[in-house]
Amino acid sequence: MNKNERNALISFLSIYVGSAMLLLAVLFYFYYQEQYKSLQKSCSMELINASMEIKTDILNAYMNKKEYMPKPLKERKIKFALYDVNKKLLFSNLDEKQAVDFKQSFYQKSNQHFYIQKIKEENIPIKYIVMETCRGVDSINKLKIYLTLTFILSSVFIGFIAYFLAKLLLKPVREKVIDMDNFIKDSAHELNTPVSVLMTSVTMLKNGKSPEKMMKYILSSSKQISQIYNDIHFSAFNDINESMEEKFYLNSLIEDSVEFFNDISITKNIDIEAKIEALEVYMDRTKAQKVVNNLLSNAIKYSKNNSVIKVSLQNNIFKVEDFGIGISEKEQKEIFKRFKRGKNIEGGFGIGLDIVNRICKSYNLKINLDSKKNKGSTFSIDFSSVICQ
């Protein structure tokens, strides 16, 4: 991963995870507020019920003219204290005796919740029942811990999801960048050969070498550069959906292409054998030229020196057969993809067969590949869908 990709990944993660965590924090905050109110209410009801129980015992004791004897509640986490009218302590098992605030009826102080119940009967000396419990605070603390852990785990989960999502989104971009890097490197390599031959031929021509032979090399190199330029230009600037259909004889076009590539194949001492039947078609002439030229160009690139290429047009089927390096079964599955090549050491940009494949699809031309490693390849295209009736 290069610096730009790393910066893009960090930026995406920062925005995605940051916004997700902010939204999560807002949701957790509102959830906490609702749960806090619910716990406060539950704690208040619990203390009210406990105070009513004590108040009932006090009233029963004084109605029966007995002295009330405080006893611990069954619920150990609830404690209480009794005060007279002057707020003098009569009994207490509170943990926080100094935390009693008679101005409030229900409140939280320190780690306890308090509830104060008043007894209005005049003949009873006990006037205040103060209830205390830590259960509410414990529940709230547990809620905080639960929400904190949930928030942390959720954030980690969101981070992992964001990371894998970012990697997934950047994968095609990264593949495209790698393909383009390879394309640039290959273009330099591909152009280097004809340019070097061209310059060498010109130098040798100046030195008095055989003009006829040197001119052949110059012509071959010039045509190679022209073919490379045309492929790059067509792939980069031409819309495959834009066409100018016309009637023309495909056999004449193929014959012209064979003659053109004969001057290129001379550098590898390759003979092109042609067996062409007349066939009139209706399609874009430029696109038909691209299909024929790219198949011939590839055949020359991947053929061995001093070999033969067979070209034929019979029964509406155009074939180009070479006896070169061949294509493995694994490579055949991806050979028509953009920037894919059969073998890097043989040169080529990997755009020629992509152009052929796209044109064939646009005209419903059936394309077939029969190849064996180190034995050669045969490309066949059925032009039946575009023949003139």
N, C-alpha and C positions, 0 to 999 in steps of 0.2 A: 504494500500500500504506500503510494507516494505521499508527499507533503500535502498536496491539494486535496487528495481523497481523504486523508486523515483530518484535515481542517473541516471538510464538508461533513464528515461523519460526526465530529465533535459538535459542530454547529447544529446539525439535525438532532443529535441526542440532547443537547442543552435545551433546545426549543421544545422538543417533544416531551422529554421527561419533566422539564420545568413546568410546562403548562399542565401536564397530567397531574403532577404533584400538587400544584396550586388548586386545581379542581378537586382533587382528593381531599386536600386540607379543608376546603370550604365545606364539602359534604360531611367530613368527620366532625367539623365544628358544630354544624347544625344537629348532627346526630347526638353529639355529646350534650348539647344544651337540652335536647328533648329527654335524653336519658337522665340527665342531672335533675331536671324538674320532676321526673317520674320517681326517682329515688328519694328526693326530698319529701315528696308527697307520701310515699310509702312509709318513710321513717316517721313522719308526722302522725300518720294514722296509727302506726304501731305504738307510739308514745301516748297518744290520746286514749287508745284502748286500755293500755296498762294503767294510766292515771285514773281512768274511770273505775277500773277494778279496785284500785286502792281506795278511791273515794267511797265506793260502795261499802267496802269493809269498814271504813271509818264511821260512816253514817249508821251502819248496822250496830257497830259497837256502842255508840253513844245513845242510840235508840233503846238499846237493851241495858242502858246505864252501866256500861262496862268501860274500862279504860282500854283504849286501842293500843295493841301491842304490835309494832311493825315487824314484819317478817319478809325475808328476801323473796323476790319474785321467782317464778319457775324459770323464766327466761334470764339466764345469767348475765347476758350482755346489756340488760336494762336495769339501772339502779335508780334510787330515788332518795329524796330528802323531804322532811316536813318542817314547816316554819309557822310561827304564830303570827298574829296580826301586826306585830312590830318587826316582823322579819327576823325574829330570833330563831336560831336553829334549835329544833326539838329532836330531830333524828336525821342521820345521814350515813349513807354508804357510798356517796359519790366519789369519783376519782378526782374531779375538778371542783372542789368546794368553793374556790374563790372565783369561779367563772359564772356564777349565777347572776343574771341580770333581770330583775323583776319588772323592768319596763317593757320587756318583750314577752310574747307568749311562746314563740317557736323561733329558735335561732341556732347558729353553729358557732362554737368558739373552741379554739385549740383543735383537738381531735375528737370532739364530742358534739352531739346534737342535744339541745335542751328543749323541754316543753314544760310550761308552768300552768298548773290547773288551780283555779281559785275555788275556795269553799265559802259560800255566802251565808250558810246557817250561823245564827248568832250564838247559840249555846255550845258551839264546838270551838275549842281553842285552836285547833289546827286550821289555818287559813290558806296556806300555800302548799301545794304538792309539786315538787320539782323533779322532773323525770330526766334521766341522762342515759344516752346510749352511744356506743362507738360504731354500731352496725352500719349506719348510714354513711359515715366517713369511710369505713372500710370498703363498702360497696362502691363508693365514688372513686376511691384509690384504685380498686381493682378495675373499674371501668377505664380509668386513665391509662393504666398499664396495658390493658387489652387493646385500647385504641392506638396506643403508641407502637406496640408490637405489630399490630395489623397494618398501621401506616408504613412502618419500616419494611415489612415483608411485601406489602403492595408496591412500594417504591422500587424495591429490588426486582420484583416481578416485571413491573413496567419498564425498568431499565433493560432487563434481558430481552423483553419483547421488542423494545425500541432498537436495541442493538442488532438483533437478527433481522428485523424489518428493514433497518438501514442497509445492512449487508445485502439483503435480498434486492432492494431497490438500486443499490450501487453496482450490483453484479453485472447487469447488461451494459451499464455505462462503462464499467471497467473493461469488459470484454471488447466493447467498441473502441475504447482508447488503445487497448493492446493491438487490436486488429489494424487500427490506423497507424500505430507506430511501426508495425510490421510492414504495412503497405508502403510507408515512406521509405523504409530501409530497402524493401524489395524494388521499389521504383528506381532508386539510385543504382542498385545492382543490375536491374533489367536494362536500364538505359546505358549503363557503363559499357556493355559488350558492343552494341552497334556503334556507339560514339568512338570507342577505342579502335574498332576496325576501320571506321571512317577516317579517323585522324592518321592511323598507320598507313592506310591506302594512299591518302593524299601525300604523305611524306615520301612514300616509296615511289609514287608517280613523279614527284619532283626530282627524285634521284635517278630517274630514267628507267625504272622497272617497266615491265610489260604493261602498256597502257590499257590493252583490252582486258587483261585479268584484273587490274586494279579498278577499272571502271565497273566491272561486275561486282566487286566487293563494295565499292562506293554505292552502287545502286541498291544492293542487298541491304546495306546498313541504313540507307535513307528510308527504304520501305519498312524496315523493322521499326524505326523511330516513328514513322507515320502511323503504323498499325498501333503502336503503344499509345501514342497521343490520341488517336481516334477512340480507343477503348476507354481511356480515362475520361475524355470529354463526354462520350455517350453515357457513361455510368454516372458522371457527376451532374450533368446539365440536362440530359434528355428525359422527358417524361414518357414512361413506357406506354401510357394511355393515349398519347398524342400520335396519330398516324395519318399518313397520306396514301391511302390505298390506290393501287393502279394495276392494270394488267401488264404483265411482262413475262418473258420466257426465263424460267429459273435456270435452264440448262446454259443459256448464254451468260448469265451472271456467274454460275459456277466455273465455267470455262475461263472467264476473265480473272476470277480469283485464283484459279490454278496457275494461270500464266503469271499473275502477280507474285504468288508465293514460290514459284520456281526460281525467281531471282533471290529469294530469301534462303531457300533450302540449299542453295549452292555452297553456303559456308559450312554445311555439315555433309556435303556430298550425298544428299538425299534425293532420290528420284520420286516424282509424283506421277502415278499411273491413274489415268482417268478413263472412265467408261460412262458416258453421259447420254441419256435419252432426252428427247424434246418433252418439255412440260411447261404449260402456261398456267400461271397462278395469279391470284388477285390478293395482294397484300402490300404493305409498305416496303418499297424496294430497299431502303436503307437498313431496315431491320432484318430483311432477308440476307442482305450483304453481311451484316454483323454475325448472324448465325453461321453462315458458311465460313467467313474469315476466321472467326474464333476457333472453330473446330479444326481448320487447317493449321492455324497458328499453334494450337496446343499439340497437334500431332507432330509438328516439326520440333517443338521444344522438348517433348518427351520421347522422341525417337533417337535411336543410336546413330552414330555416324555411319555412312556408307550403307544405309538401309533404304527401304521402300515404303511409300505411303500410297494406299489404294483409295481412290475416290470414285464413287459411283452414284448415278441417279437412275434408278429402275423401279418401275411399278409404283411411282409416286414417293419412293423412299430414297432419301439422300443418306449415304454412308461415307464415313471417313474411317479407314482402318490403318493403324500403325503397328509396328512390331518393336515397340520400345519397352520402357520400364514397367508398363502396366499399372493397375490400380488395385490395391487390396480390397477385400470385401468391407472392411471397417471404413476405409476412406471413401468407398463408393456411396455410402449412406450420407456423407456430408460434402461430397465433391461439388454439388451444385449450389452450396451456400456461399454467400458473399465473403470474399477474402480467404476462402479455403482453397488449399492447393494440395495436389497429390503428393508432392515431395519438394521440400524447400530448396534443395540444392539445384533443382532444375530451373529455377527462376519463375517468372510469372507473378502476377498480382493476386490471382484468385478471383478476379472479377469477370474474366471471359466467360466461364461456364455459368456464372450467375446471370450475365446478360442473355446468354442462350436460353437458359431456363425460363427467365421472365418473358422473353419474346414468345417462346413456345406456348407458355400458359396463356398469353394474351390472344393467341390465334388457335388455341386448342390443338396444337401440333404435338403429336405423341413422340416423346424422346426416349430412347432406350440406350443403355450402356452395357456392353459385354466385355469384360476385361479379366485378365489373369496376370498375377504378379510375374514380372520379368518375361512375359510373353507378348504383351501388347494389348491394345484396346480398340474397340469398334463402337463408334457413336452412330446411332441411326435416328433419323427424324422423318416421320411420316407427314407429308404435305397434302394428304388427301382432303383435309378440311378447307384448303384454300385454292384448290384447282378450279379453273374456269370451266363451267358446264357448256 
